[in-house]
Amino acid sequence: MAIPDLLMLPTEAKYKRYFIDNYCTPSPIATWDSLPVMFYPDMFEHAFYKRSAKQWEAKKTIVDWDRCQRMSWIKDVLMDSSIVPRQGYDKAVGKNDNSRRVALVSKERYIVVIRDDGKKWRFVTAYLIDNAETKRKLVAAPIWVKPV
């Protein structure tokens, strides 16, 4: 996969506008295997903010500029058929779940997560993996299987 250049915008508001214009407005955006993925403006904070504390339950309160700068990568990752999708991990229940799909760009340590909410596929988040253990777990996760 050819990685797009980093998206360098001056403010959080400009990134949010980019997200709405390029993902939410044309939503759904299809994956390489024809899953229609919905993007919603209210997901911006969840997807492009980070926690001030390293606790899963902590609120995301800080803009994550690394995530924002890679926003333009999301569509390319979803459309790349060479990426083998993995089942996502559901921390709440402590196991992998086929209703969550993770696409990992291994060289870049970048993931895009979508989930099936029972009616449609929804974008959840996209970020750089910041530790080797997380990457190891993702690579070892079961391969995601498209529902019939």
C-alpha positions in Angstrom: 0.0 0.0 0.0 1.3 3.4 -0.9 0.9 5.6 2.2 -0.4 9.1 1.5 1.5 12.1 2.8 0.7 13.3 6.3 -2.2 15.7 6.5 -0.9 18.9 7.9 -3.7 21.3 8.9 -3.3 24.2 11.3 -6.2 23.5 13.8 -8.4 20.9 15.3 -11.4 22.6 13.7 -9.8 22.1 10.2 -9.2 18.4 10.9 -12.8 18.0 12.0 -14.0 19.7 8.9 -11.7 17.5 6.8 -13.2 14.4 8.5 -16.8 15.5 7.9 -16.1 16.5 4.3 -14.1 13.5 3.3 -15.6 10.7 5.4 -19.0 11.6 6.9 -20.5 13.4 4.0 -19.7 10.7 1.4 -20.6 8.0 3.9 -20.9 5.1 3.5 -17.4 4.3 2.2 -17.0 0.8 0.9 -14.1 -1.5 2.0 -12.2 -3.5 -0.6 -14.7 -6.4 0.0 -17.8 -4.2 -0.2 -18.6 -3.5 3.4 -20.4 -0.1 3.6 -18.7 1.8 6.5 -20.6 4.7 8.0 -18.7 7.7 9.4 -20.4 10.1 11.9 -19.2 13.6 13.0 -19.8 12.6 16.7 -17.0 10.0 16.3 -14.4 12.6 15.8 -13.4 13.0 19.4 -13.3 9.3 20.1 -11.2 8.6 17.0 -8.8 11.6 17.1 -8.4 12.3 20.8 -6.3 10.4 23.3 -6.6 9.8 27.1 -4.6 12.0 29.5 -4.2 8.9 31.7 -3.1 5.4 30.6 -6.4 3.9 31.8 -8.9 2.3 29.5 -11.8 4.0 31.4 -10.3 7.5 31.3 -12.0 10.1 29.1 -10.3 11.2 25.9 -9.5 14.8 26.4 -6.4 15.6 24.3 -6.2 16.0 20.6 -3.9 13.4 19.1 -2.1 15.2 16.3 -0.5 11.9 15.1 -4.0 10.5 14.5 -5.2 13.7 12.9 -2.2 13.8 10.5 -2.9 10.3 9.3 -6.7 10.9 8.8 -6.2 10.7 5.0 -4.9 7.2 5.4 -8.2 5.7 6.6 -9.9 5.3 3.3 -6.8 3.8 1.6 -6.4 1.2 4.4 -10.1 0.2 4.2 -9.7 -0.2 0.4 -6.5 -2.2 0.5 -7.2 -5.8 -0.4 -3.6 -6.9 0.6 -4.3 -6.2 4.3 -5.6 -9.3 6.1 -8.2 -8.1 8.5 -8.1 -9.4 12.1 -10.8 -9.7 14.7 -10.8 -6.8 17.1 -10.4 -7.2 20.8 -13.3 -6.2 23.0 -11.8 -5.1 26.3 -15.2 -5.0 28.0 -15.6 -8.8 27.6 -11.9 -9.7 27.3 -11.8 -11.6 24.0 -11.6 -11.2 20.3 -14.8 -10.5 18.5 -15.7 -11.0 14.8 -18.1 -8.0 14.9 -14.9 -5.8 15.2 -12.6 -5.7 12.2 -9.0 -4.4 12.4 -6.9 -3.5 9.4 -3.2 -3.3 10.3 -0.6 -1.6 8.1 2.3 -3.5 9.7 5.2 -1.4 8.5 3.6 1.8 9.6 2.1 0.3 12.8 -1.2 1.9 11.9 -4.6 0.4 12.4 -8.2 1.2 11.4 -11.0 -0.3 13.4 -14.6 -0.7 12.2 -17.5 -2.6 13.9 -20.8 -4.1 13.0 -23.5 -2.6 15.1 -26.1 -5.1 14.0 -27.4 -2.9 11.2 -24.4 -1.4 9.5 -20.6 -1.1 9.8 -19.3 1.9 11.6 -15.9 3.5 11.8 -14.5 3.3 15.3 -11.0 4.6 15.4 -7.6 4.7 13.6 -4.2 5.2 15.3 -0.5 4.3 15.5 0.3 1.4 17.7 2.7 2.6 20.3 4.0 -0.6 21.7 5.3 -4.0 20.5 3.0 -6.0 22.7 -0.1 -4.5 21.1 1.2 -5.2 17.7 2.0 -8.7 18.6 -1.5 -9.3 19.9 -3.0 -7.8 16.7 -0.9 -10.0 14.4 -1.8 -13.1 16.5 -5.5 -12.3 16.6 -7.9 -14.6 14.6 -8.4 -13.6 11.0 -11.7 -11.8 10.5 -14.3 -13.7 8.6 -16.9 -11.9 6.6 -20.5 -12.7 7.8 -22.7 -14.5 5.3 
